[in-house]
Each structure stands twice: as C-alpha cells, then as structure tokens.
C-alpha cells in the first residue's frame, strides 16, 4: 500500500513539473498591441481596439473588447466584441498589419464600430455588458 501511495505522489509531482515546463515554453505566445482605447463618458467602461499576434505561423487579427475601466487587457485576452480573422485581403490595414477598425461611443450604452465588411469575422457581438454595438462600413 505504501508503494502505491508514494507512486501517486511522485507521479503527481512529475505531472506538475511537466505542465509547468510546457506552460513556460509554449504558454503566453500571443501578444496584444493596443491601437486605441476610449473611455465612456461616465468612465465605467472602455473600448479597446487591438491587434493580436500569436507567433510566426499566424497573422495579425484585429480585435475589439469592452472592459470595465479598472480592468487591463492582458496578452492572453482576446476580443469579446469583434474578432477579424488574420485572413484579411482588403485594402484597409492598421499600422500593425491587421484589418483597420474604428470605434466610438455614441452614448454610455451604445458604441459604433466601423470596419471593412469584406473582412472575415469570427466574433461579432451585438451586445456586451448591456452595451449595444452597431456596425457600419469603414470609409
């Protein structure tokens, strides 16, 4: 019985060590470059437009998130409002190589997002945190 107990403890320790090593090598490979950050007039929320890059085998995807003003966008965070694929073949790019996106607060409960509607979207929400999201073609 004692051998099984020690075997379980050693096995658990080895699995924990392997997970830690794998996470340090492969975890956190993505990075976010903030393009714009805008506070709502009541200063409760902010819109963040950013480009996400997850290494050499992926392109630059443009993403948008709405966060509470006291929260920060981390490198492991992806967009909760809009995510435009890295397979963008239009002609409206931002300075980091992703599709261009413009955002603005209309009211404290409504935002306007402009982007090329030919862009392939993975996430396109119409409401987040009680805030309505309206989309228009970028000019």
Number of C-alpha atoms within 10 A of each C-alpha: 6 7 8 9 10 11 12 12 12 12 12 12 12 12 12 12 12 12 12 12 12 11 12 11 10 9 11 11 14 16 17 21 15 16 18 14 15 16 18 19 12 8 12 12 20 23 22 22 27 28 29 26 22 16 11 8 6 12 17 23 25 31 29 27 20 23 19 15 14 9 10 11 16 10 15 13 13 21 22 15 20 22 24 26 18 20 15 21 12 12 9 16 16 15 9 17 16 24 26 25 24 17 20 16 17 14 13 17 15 16 20 15 20 16 19 20 13 10 18 15 17 11 15 16 14 14 14 15 10 10 15 16 20 15 16 12 12 13 8
